[in-house]
Amino acid sequence: IWWPYCEVESRLSALATAHSEQVAIERFGTTLGDRPITGLRVGNREHCIALVGVIHPGESGPELMIPAIERLLQEHPDLLARVGVAVLPNVNADERERQVQGCPWYLRRNMRQVDINRNFDVDWDEVEYGYGLVSSDPDADTYRGPRPESEPETRAVVAFLEATAPRAVLSFHALASITGSCLLGPRIGESDPAYVAACHRFADPYVAAFCPEPPSGAGVRFGASAGSLPAYAYRSLGIPAFDLEWDGNPDALPSHTDRTTPALLQTYQARHYRGLLAMLEARP
């Protein structure tokens, strides 16, 4: 179910070719391994929502995002003319390529062993202890790096967000190309009532459309750490931003042991398409 780098790039190029009036392909940076970090701008550029994938290479991204964009272009081109989508599907492309090759079954950091989701320039010097790990420890899977935005992958995400100026950001996580409808906002935004309300305006339509009976873990939560993409988007851009995580749905449990099947991936592709469509239709 993993897509190699060449397939991701091919699908992006095909979309830009087939829908040249609505889709533009852009390069926002380069990985440590010198792979271009490529994104799409789809539809309306003045009012858009951003999707970011593979911050962690063993987690989700292009396999969920690109089919959703393909369907939107086929089924709802008029909607995309009113509200667009900016897509950066394969940030940590070097280590994702190792993931595609199957060794090991889960990777979290980039080639320099930095966790990109602890490397953004927002409260970076605050040590995090999530998962029982210490983010200042170079041997930890949550290592924040030697300095803020030290990694080219982090800087590419920042360049992407600055260029596209989205109204909200969804960063796809969880395991083995499957993520749910738990939208994890930045911990530092939880005490800001106006921000919390804005998060719900974007997230609630997504969650309601995602699954007929949302699991107990679905919906907005606040817990994204210092140095994370959601924290950066809140502090620097003032926009709702979420790490999409597992929502407790038991049908996703195979992904936790690297046993995601093509059928399960198709189920989640359809769910995320419905969620994104509902969010765009709501146009918060």
C-alpha angles and dihedrals in degrees: 000000000000116000116220119230092258092057093049091051092045093053092048091050092048092053092050090049097045095043102031093153093057106025131063124180118215138178114229101178146318132266124238086260090055096252115145113248100222130193142176133230108205125189123326112028097190096057114031146141120225128224120196124187141185098024079145110036095217092055137068138301134104098032089062102032104046096052088050091054091046090054094045091053091049099042107025111026091143091057091052089054087061100040123014138202127228112202130197100171107168112037100152093043099154096060092036087061089056088048091053089055090056104241114141110005095230131031126177109171137059127253091281090052096250124140103231090204090064096042103075118112099254120104085332092158091060107102114229125208101192118149088013089290130122114231093208091058112097089209094055122098087231095053108154096209133244095293140353114295091000091146125079090221091058091048090050091056090049091049090049093052093045092049098046099036095204125196091227139000131222114194112193119225140145119094142311097359093306125109132162141213099282103118107199112201126193116288090223091060097056094089092053107089095193091051093047090052091050090050091054093049089060101033103042097066090048093052095044092053096040099075132000091231108030113214120244092262095054123112137039119339129168117224111103106139139237110287093025129130094246091051091049093049091051098046100037103029105022093225134128110266131175142187104221109224141171110293098203096265105152093214088073094056093099088067089063090066096039093258101122109148129207089250092053091047090053090052091054093043088058093047094051091046090055091047094049092045091052092048092051092046091051091052094192 
